[in-house]
């Protein structure tokens, strides 16, 4: 068992190595190991009989991997799959493709768990972490002084070791250009270690990319056992909503650390504040005094969209003693709204008004937009509140926020469709007024379905041939047999509520 476990760990680590040359994977070395362990090269036939396409397809293997318990069978499947790239593939380099590399990692990880513990899941209490992040990827060759690699070690007692390496004379000849040894608060260090350990204590999806750099990490627990992890420099690891790369940068107070994501992640908008100010001079019909010709109305509005509190606040300061405020707290919703904004280009272009514009008499409308980002410094935009004075994309932003607020409406207390609704008596008939597509006139239909509501789409028989049509409910009324607006026997009945399939069929027609 120990020999099989060592084999699985060794080769799994090789397949996870972003820098490895494909020759090292397809050369005879794996065959030598498989033969020594007694695995059979049977073209995967035995494994395929039990698990079908999982013998070569990563997604299919992922579905059944928990059911695989035969060590010899799995080992032979790995041997056979390797043989394909060694002998049959157009080029052995195909073994590095994401789907192929992932298949081997999944199969070898399972083999290691069948013969021992999973070496790629951290266990215990973290004592220290060491991260090496290399930013080299495809592209122009770096200048000798460009930073290409960073080393970080964080100990649970707060000690930190940081080194940065410049490109120097090229690959394998990096030059240490910066070093810093210092101490952070013990609680801060423990928070970093605990969150990193928490993430890597569970299975996670590895991301492989060939055109960017990579990271390698070693987590050592309090029993001095080291666990190794690696991946591409584009990982978004989060624990309890906290991004691990950002957490390490903030905790170490080094903003340009590569860590796991290479700082390639786009920035985020954390807060937008829009302040609006209108000053209007009004000339009253009857002068207030000989000295006062105009009355000045100072009107202000403020809109705040905030990620931290997950709220949207809209406040109108209409005048002295008159303030109207609305607050929307929607967990996940406000965050999603801000995530959809492109932080790199938001409000970055204002056309501006031409010098010969004619100003509105006795009125000024101005705005200040303040944007707080996750990484970049705060940005403030000011101007006149009109189409050309506002950022080009302000209209899209305004419509997005307005639609968000409008979705939640003004509640039900003041909604006449709620407080004027009459309860149906047992013998009442339900008459629904419906409108057809692009029609204005409504028609009565009868239903027995009490769940139908105004705004629902339903199927009804229409026309002389009673063909099926989709209509919208615009009103619902209850009538006794003596008060019905149309004879019950001559009024057509609603078939049922619409489903998504009904809408799809209508589109096809």
C-alpha positions as CSV (number, residue, x, y, z in Angstrom):
1,X,0.0,0.0,0.0
2,X,2.8,2.4,0.9
3,X,4.4,2.0,-2.5
4,X,1.2,2.6,-4.3
5,X,0.5,5.7,-2.1
6,X,4.0,7.1,-2.8
7,X,3.4,6.5,-6.6
8,X,0.1,8.3,-6.5
9,X,1.4,11.3,-4.6
10,X,4.5,11.6,-6.7
11,X,2.7,11.5,-10.0
12,X,-0.2,13.6,-8.9
13,X,2.2,16.3,-7.8
14,X,3.9,16.1,-11.2
15,X,0.6,16.6,-13.0
16,X,-0.2,19.6,-10.8
17,X,3.2,21.2,-11.6
18,X,2.5,24.1,-14.0
19,X,6.1,24.3,-15.1
20,X,6.6,20.6,-15.9
21,X,7.7,19.6,-19.4
22,X,5.3,17.2,-21.0
23,X,8.3,14.9,-21.9
24,X,8.6,14.1,-18.2
25,X,5.0,12.9,-18.1
26,X,4.9,10.8,-21.3
27,X,8.4,9.3,-21.2
28,X,8.9,5.8,-19.8
29,X,9.1,6.8,-16.2
30,X,5.4,6.2,-15.4
31,X,5.4,2.9,-17.2
32,X,8.4,1.8,-15.1
33,X,6.5,2.6,-11.9
34,X,3.3,1.0,-13.0
35,X,5.0,-2.2,-14.1
36,X,6.8,-2.3,-10.7
37,X,3.4,-2.1,-8.9
38,X,1.8,-4.8,-11.1
39,X,-0.7,-2.5,-12.9
40,X,-1.9,-3.9,-16.2
41,X,-1.9,-2.0,-19.5
42,X,-5.3,-3.3,-20.9
43,X,-6.3,-0.2,-22.9
44,X,-8.7,0.6,-20.0
45,X,-11.1,-2.2,-21.0
46,X,-11.8,-3.5,-17.5
47,X,-12.4,0.0,-16.1
48,X,-14.6,0.9,-19.1
49,X,-16.8,-2.1,-18.6
50,X,-17.7,-0.7,-15.2
51,X,-17.6,3.0,-15.6
52,X,-18.0,3.7,-19.4
53,X,-16.6,7.0,-20.7
54,X,-15.0,7.8,-17.3
55,X,-12.0,5.8,-18.6
56,X,-11.0,8.9,-20.6
57,X,-13.4,11.7,-19.8
58,X,-12.7,13.9,-16.8
59,X,-16.3,15.0,-16.2
60,X,-17.6,11.5,-16.4
61,X,-14.9,10.3,-14.0
62,X,-15.8,13.0,-11.6
63,X,-19.3,11.6,-11.5
64,X,-18.3,8.1,-10.5
65,X,-14.9,8.6,-8.7
66,X,-16.5,8.1,-5.3
67,X,-17.7,4.7,-6.3
68,X,-14.2,3.5,-7.4
69,X,-12.6,1.4,-4.7
70,X,-10.5,-1.2,-6.6
71,X,-6.9,-0.1,-6.4
72,X,-5.6,-2.5,-9.1
73,X,-8.4,-1.5,-11.4
74,X,-7.8,2.2,-11.0
75,X,-4.1,1.8,-11.3
76,X,-4.4,-0.1,-14.5
77,X,-6.8,2.6,-15.9
78,X,-4.2,5.2,-15.1
79,X,-1.5,3.2,-16.8
80,X,-3.7,2.6,-19.9
81,X,-4.7,6.3,-20.1
82,X,-1.0,7.3,-19.9
83,X,-0.2,4.8,-22.7
84,X,-2.5,6.6,-25.0
85,X,-0.5,9.8,-24.8
86,X,2.8,7.9,-24.8
87,X,2.0,6.0,-27.9
88,X,-1.2,6.9,-29.7
89,X,-1.8,10.6,-29.4
90,X,-0.9,12.9,-32.3
91,X,1.5,14.6,-29.9
92,X,2.3,13.7,-26.3
93,X,1.9,17.4,-25.4
94,X,-1.8,16.8,-25.4
95,X,-1.4,15.3,-21.9
96,X,-1.0,18.9,-20.6
97,X,-4.5,19.9,-21.8
98,X,-6.8,20.9,-18.9
99,X,-9.2,18.0,-19.4
100,X,-6.4,15.5,-19.6
101,X,-4.3,16.8,-16.8
102,X,-7.5,17.0,-14.6
103,X,-8.3,13.4,-15.4
104,X,-4.9,12.2,-14.1
105,X,-5.1,14.5,-11.0
106,X,-8.5,13.2,-10.1
107,X,-7.6,9.5,-10.7
108,X,-4.3,9.8,-8.8
109,X,-5.8,11.7,-5.9
110,X,-8.4,8.9,-5.5
111,X,-5.6,6.3,-5.7
112,X,-3.8,8.1,-2.9
113,X,-6.9,8.1,-0.8
114,X,-7.5,4.4,-1.3
115,X,-4.0,3.6,-0.1
116,X,-3.6,6.4,2.6
117,X,-4.9,9.8,3.4
118,X,-5.4,12.5,0.9
119,X,-2.1,14.4,0.7
120,X,-3.7,17.4,-0.9
121,X,-6.1,18.2,1.9
122,X,-4.6,20.0,4.9
123,X,-5.1,18.5,8.4
124,X,-4.3,19.8,11.8
125,X,-3.5,23.3,13.1
126,X,-1.4,25.6,10.9
127,X,2.0,26.6,12.2
128,X,3.3,28.4,9.2
129,X,2.7,28.9,5.5
130,X,5.2,29.5,2.7
131,X,4.0,30.8,-0.7
132,X,6.2,31.1,-3.8
133,X,4.4,33.1,-6.6
134,X,6.0,33.3,-10.0
135,X,4.5,35.8,-12.4
136,X,6.2,34.5,-15.6
137,X,3.8,33.8,-18.4
138,X,3.6,34.0,-22.2
139,X,4.4,37.5,-23.5
140,X,7.3,39.9,-23.9
141,X,10.5,39.0,-22.1
142,X,10.7,41.0,-18.8
143,X,13.4,43.6,-18.3
144,X,16.2,42.7,-15.9
145,X,14.8,44.8,-13.1
146,X,11.2,43.5,-13.4
147,X,9.9,41.6,-10.4
148,X,9.0,38.1,-11.5
149,X,8.9,36.0,-8.3
150,X,7.9,36.6,-4.7
151,X,8.5,34.4,-1.6
152,X,6.4,34.8,1.5
153,X,6.6,32.9,4.8
154,X,4.1,33.7,7.7
155,X,4.6,32.1,11.1
156,X,1.7,31.8,13.6
157,X,3.6,34.0,16.1
158,X,3.5,36.9,13.6
159,X,7.0,36.7,12.0
160,X,7.0,37.4,8.3
161,X,9.7,36.8,5.7
162,X,9.3,38.4,2.3
163,X,11.6,38.3,-0.7
164,X,11.2,39.6,-4.3
165,X,13.2,38.4,-7.2
166,X,13.9,40.3,-10.5
167,X,14.3,38.7,-13.9
168,X,18.1,39.4,-13.9
169,X,19.8,37.4,-16.6
170,X,16.8,35.1,-17.3
171,X,15.2,31.9,-16.2
172,X,17.0,30.2,-13.4
173,X,19.1,33.3,-12.8
174,X,16.7,35.5,-10.9
175,X,18.3,38.1,-8.7
176,X,17.0,38.9,-5.2
177,X,16.0,42.5,-5.4
178,X,14.1,43.0,-2.2
179,X,13.9,41.4,1.2
180,X,11.9,42.3,4.3
181,X,11.7,40.5,7.7
182,X,9.3,41.9,10.2
183,X,6.5,41.0,12.6
184,X,2.8,41.5,12.5
185,X,0.3,41.1,15.3
186,X,0.0,37.5,16.4
187,X,-3.8,37.6,16.0
188,X,-3.5,38.9,12.5
189,X,-1.1,36.1,11.5
190,X,-3.3,33.5,13.1
191,X,-6.3,34.8,11.2
192,X,-4.4,34.5,7.9
193,X,-3.1,31.0,8.7
194,X,-6.5,29.7,9.9
195,X,-8.4,31.0,6.9
196,X,-5.8,29.6,4.5
197,X,-5.9,26.3,6.4
198,X,-9.7,26.2,6.4
199,X,-9.8,26.6,2.6
200,X,-7.3,23.9,1.9
201,X,-8.8,21.5,4.5
202,X,-11.5,20.7,1.9
203,X,-11.5,19.6,-1.7
204,X,-11.2,22.4,-4.1
205,X,-11.2,22.9,-7.9
206,X,-7.7,23.5,-9.3
207,X,-7.4,25.9,-12.1
208,X,-4.8,25.3,-14.8
209,X,-3.7,27.9,-17.3
210,X,-0.6,27.8,-19.5
211,X,-0.3,31.5,-20.4
212,X,0.2,32.9,-16.9
213,X,2.4,32.3,-13.9
214,X,1.9,29.9,-11.0
215,X,2.0,29.6,-7.3
216,X,3.3,26.9,-4.9
217,X,2.4,26.7,-1.2
218,X,3.5,24.6,1.7
219,X,1.4,24.6,4.9
220,X,3.1,23.1,8.0
221,X,0.9,22.1,10.9
222,X,1.8,22.1,14.6
223,X,3.0,18.5,14.3
224,X,5.6,19.7,11.7
225,X,3.9,17.8,8.9
226,X,4.0,19.8,5.6
227,X,1.2,19.8,3.0
228,X,2.0,21.0,-0.5
229,X,-0.3,22.8,-3.0
230,X,0.1,24.4,-6.3
231,X,-1.9,26.1,-9.1
232,X,-2.0,28.8,-11.7
233,X,-1.8,32.5,-10.8
234,X,-5.4,33.2,-11.4
235,X,-7.1,31.6,-8.4
236,X,-10.0,33.2,-6.5
237,X,-9.9,31.5,-3.1
238,X,-12.5,32.8,-0.6
239,X,-13.4,31.8,2.9
240,X,-16.5,33.3,4.5
241,X,-16.6,35.9,1.7
242,X,-13.0,36.9,2.3
243,X,-10.6,36.7,-0.6
244,X,-7.4,35.0,0.6
245,X,-5.1,36.9,-1.7
246,X,-6.5,40.2,-0.6
247,X,-6.4,39.1,3.0
248,X,-2.7,38.3,2.8
249,X,-2.0,41.6,1.1
250,X,-3.9,43.6,3.7
251,X,-2.5,41.7,6.6
252,X,1.1,42.0,5.4
253,X,0.5,45.6,4.2
254,X,2.1,44.8,0.8
255,X,-0.3,45.8,-2.0
256,X,1.6,44.3,-4.9
257,X,1.9,40.7,-3.7
258,X,1.1,38.1,-6.4
259,X,-0.1,35.5,-3.8
260,X,-2.7,33.2,-5.6
261,X,-4.2,35.6,-8.2
262,X,-1.3,37.5,-9.5
263,X,-3.2,40.7,-8.9
264,X,-4.9,40.1,-12.2
265,X,-8.4,40.2,-10.8
266,X,-10.4,43.2,-11.9
267,X,-11.0,45.8,-9.3
268,X,-14.4,46.0,-7.6
269,X,-16.7,49.0,-6.8
270,X,-17.4,49.0,-3.1
271,X,-19.5,52.1,-2.8
272,X,-21.0,54.7,-5.1
273,X,-22.4,58.0,-3.7
274,X,-24.3,60.4,-6.0
275,X,-25.0,63.8,-4.6
276,X,-27.4,66.0,-6.6
277,X,-28.0,69.7,-6.0
278,X,-30.5,71.9,-7.6
279,X,-30.8,75.6,-6.9
280,X,-33.9,77.3,-8.3
281,X,-34.8,81.0,-8.0
282,X,-38.5,81.5,-8.0
283,X,-40.1,85.0,-8.5
284,X,-43.3,85.1,-6.5
285,X,-46.4,86.8,-7.9
286,X,-46.4,89.1,-4.9
287,X,-43.0,90.5,-3.8
288,X,-42.0,89.4,-0.3
289,X,-40.2,92.6,0.3
290,X,-38.6,95.4,-1.6
291,X,-35.2,93.8,-1.1
292,X,-36.2,90.3,-2.0
293,X,-37.1,89.7,-5.7
294,X,-36.6,85.9,-5.7
295,X,-37.2,83.0,-3.4
296,X,-34.4,80.4,-3.5
297,X,-35.2,76.7,-3.4
298,X,-32.3,74.5,-2.4
299,X,-33.1,70.9,-3.3
300,X,-30.7,68.0,-2.8
301,X,-30.8,64.3,-3.3
302,X,-28.3,61.6,-2.3
303,X,-28.0,58.0,-3.6
304,X,-25.7,55.6,-1.9
305,X,-25.0,52.0,-3.1
306,X,-22.8,50.3,-0.5
307,X,-21.3,46.8,-0.6
308,X,-20.4,46.6,3.1
309,X,-23.8,47.3,4.4
310,X,-25.5,45.7,1.3
311,X,-27.8,48.7,1.1
312,X,-29.2,51.2,-1.3
313,X,-30.2,54.5,0.3
314,X,-32.1,57.3,-1.5
315,X,-32.7,60.5,0.3
316,X,-34.5,63.6,-0.9
317,X,-34.0,66.9,1.0
318,X,-37.0,68.7,-0.4
319,X,-36.8,71.7,1.9
320,X,-36.8,72.8,5.5
321,X,-38.4,70.1,7.6
322,X,-39.2,67.9,4.6
323,X,-36.9,64.9,4.1
324,X,-37.9,61.7,2.3
325,X,-35.7,58.7,2.7
326,X,-35.8,55.1,1.3
327,X,-33.5,52.3,2.3
328,X,-33.2,48.9,0.6
329,X,-31.1,46.2,2.3
330,X,-30.9,43.2,0.1
331,X,-28.2,40.6,1.0
332,X,-26.5,39.4,-2.2
333,X,-28.6,41.7,-4.4
334,X,-26.6,44.9,-3.8
335,X,-23.4,43.0,-4.0
336,X,-24.4,41.5,-7.3
337,X,-25.4,44.9,-8.7
338,X,-22.0,46.3,-7.8
339,X,-20.2,43.2,-9.2
340,X,-21.8,43.8,-12.5
341,X,-20.2,47.2,-12.8
342,X,-16.9,47.5,-14.7
343,X,-14.7,49.1,-12.1
344,X,-12.0,49.9,-14.7
345,X,-14.2,51.9,-17.0
346,X,-17.1,53.1,-14.8
347,X,-18.0,56.7,-15.4
348,X,-14.6,57.3,-17.1
349,X,-15.9,59.5,-20.0
350,X,-17.8,62.7,-19.8
351,X,-18.5,64.4,-23.1
352,X,-19.1,67.8,-21.6
353,X,-21.1,70.8,-22.8
354,X,-20.0,73.1,-25.5
355,X,-19.0,76.7,-24.5
356,X,-22.0,78.2,-26.3
357,X,-24.8,76.4,-24.4
358,X,-27.7,78.4,-23.2
359,X,-28.1,78.0,-19.4
360,X,-31.5,77.5,-17.9
361,X,-32.6,80.8,-16.4
362,X,-32.6,81.0,-12.6
363,X,-31.6,77.4,-12.2
364,X,-28.5,75.4,-11.6
365,X,-28.2,71.6,-11.4
366,X,-24.9,70.0,-10.3
367,X,-23.7,66.7,-9.2
368,X,-20.8,65.0,-7.4
369,X,-20.2,61.2,-7.9
370,X,-17.8,59.6,-5.4
371,X,-16.6,56.0,-6.2
372,X,-14.8,53.9,-3.7
373,X,-12.9,50.9,-5.1
374,X,-11.6,47.7,-3.5
375,X,-8.0,48.5,-4.7
376,X,-7.7,51.7,-6.5
377,X,-8.0,55.1,-4.8
378,X,-11.3,57.0,-4.5
379,X,-12.4,58.8,-7.6
380,X,-14.6,62.0,-7.6
381,X,-16.5,63.3,-10.6
382,X,-18.3,66.6,-10.7
383,X,-20.3,68.5,-13.3
384,X,-23.6,69.8,-14.4
385,X,-26.5,67.4,-14.2
386,X,-27.5,67.0,-17.8
387,X,-26.9,64.5,-20.6
388,X,-23.6,65.9,-21.7
389,X,-22.4,66.9,-18.3
390,X,-22.9,63.4,-16.8
391,X,-20.7,60.4,-17.6
392,X,-21.7,58.6,-20.8
393,X,-22.8,55.4,-18.9
394,X,-24.7,57.2,-16.2
395,X,-28.1,56.4,-17.9
396,X,-27.3,52.7,-17.8
397,X,-26.3,52.9,-14.1
398,X,-29.4,54.9,-13.2
399,X,-31.7,52.5,-15.0
400,X,-30.1,49.5,-13.3
401,X,-30.5,51.1,-9.8
402,X,-34.1,52.3,-10.6
403,X,-35.1,48.8,-11.8
404,X,-33.6,47.3,-8.7
405,X,-35.6,49.7,-6.4
406,X,-38.8,49.4,-8.5
407,X,-38.7,45.6,-8.3
408,X,-39.4,45.9,-4.5
409,X,-42.1,48.5,-5.0
410,X,-43.9,50.3,-2.2
411,X,-45.2,47.3,-0.4
412,X,-48.8,46.2,0.1
413,X,-50.3,48.5,2.8
414,X,-51.1,51.2,0.2
415,X,-51.8,48.8,-2.7
416,X,-55.5,49.0,-3.7
417,X,-55.2,45.6,-5.4
418,X,-54.6,44.2,-1.9
419,X,-56.8,46.2,0.4
420,X,-59.8,46.3,-2.0
421,X,-59.7,42.6,-2.7
422,X,-62.9,40.8,-1.7
423,X,-62.9,37.3,-0.4
424,X,-64.7,34.9,-2.7
425,X,-67.8,33.2,-1.4
426,X,-68.3,29.5,-1.9
427,X,-70.8,29.7,-4.7
428,X,-69.2,32.8,-6.5
429,X,-68.0,32.5,-10.0
430,X,-64.4,33.8,-10.8
431,X,-64.5,36.1,-13.8
432,X,-61.1,37.1,-15.1
433,X,-60.6,40.0,-17.5
434,X,-57.8,39.2,-19.9
435,X,-56.0,41.0,-22.7
436,X,-54.5,39.5,-25.8
437,X,-51.0,40.3,-27.0
438,X,-50.7,44.0,-28.1
439,X,-54.4,44.4,-27.4
440,X,-56.2,47.0,-25.3
441,X,-59.7,45.6,-25.0
442,X,-60.3,43.1,-22.2
443,X,-62.4,39.9,-22.4
444,X,-64.1,37.9,-19.7
445,X,-63.1,34.3,-19.0
446,X,-64.2,32.0,-16.2
447,X,-61.9,29.9,-14.0
448,X,-62.1,27.7,-10.9
449,X,-58.4,28.3,-10.1
450,X,-58.1,30.5,-7.0
451,X,-54.3,30.7,-7.4
452,X,-54.5,32.8,-10.6
453,X,-53.5,36.4,-9.9
454,X,-53.5,39.7,-11.8
455,X,-50.4,39.7,-14.0
456,X,-50.4,35.9,-14.6
457,X,-50.2,34.6,-18.2
458,X,-52.8,31.8,-18.9
459,X,-53.9,29.6,-21.8
460,X,-57.4,30.2,-23.2
461,X,-59.4,29.1,-26.1
462,X,-59.8,32.0,-28.6
463,X,-61.7,32.8,-31.7
464,X,-64.4,30.8,-33.5
465,X,-62.0,27.8,-33.9
466,X,-61.1,27.9,-30.2
467,X,-57.3,27.9,-30.9
468,X,-55.1,28.1,-27.9
469,X,-53.8,31.6,-27.1
470,X,-51.7,33.1,-24.3
471,X,-53.3,36.0,-22.5
472,X,-52.6,38.2,-19.5
473,X,-54.9,38.5,-16.5
474,X,-55.6,42.2,-15.9
475,X,-58.5,41.9,-13.4
476,X,-60.3,39.3,-11.3
477,X,-63.9,39.7,-10.0
478,X,-66.3,37.5,-8.1
479,X,-70.0,37.3,-8.9
480,X,-72.9,35.4,-7.6
481,X,-75.0,33.4,-10.1
482,X,-77.5,36.3,-10.2
483,X,-74.9,39.0,-10.8
484,X,-72.7,37.4,-13.4
485,X,-71.9,39.9,-16.3
486,X,-72.2,37.2,-18.9
487,X,-74.1,33.9,-19.1
488,X,-71.9,31.2,-17.4
489,X,-72.7,28.6,-20.1
490,X,-71.6,30.9,-22.9
491,X,-68.4,32.3,-21.3
492,X,-65.2,30.5,-22.2
493,X,-63.0,29.0,-19.5
494,X,-59.3,29.5,-18.8
495,X,-57.4,26.3,-19.6
496,X,-54.6,26.7,-17.1
497,X,-51.6,28.9,-16.2
498,X,-48.8,29.1,-18.7
499,X,-45.5,27.2,-18.3
500,X,-42.1,28.0,-19.9
501,X,-42.8,25.3,-22.5
502,X,-45.9,27.2,-23.6
503,X,-43.9,30.4,-24.2
504,X,-41.2,28.4,-26.1
505,X,-43.9,26.9,-28.4
506,X,-45.4,30.3,-29.1
507,X,-41.9,31.6,-30.1
508,X,-41.5,28.6,-32.5
509,X,-44.8,29.4,-34.1
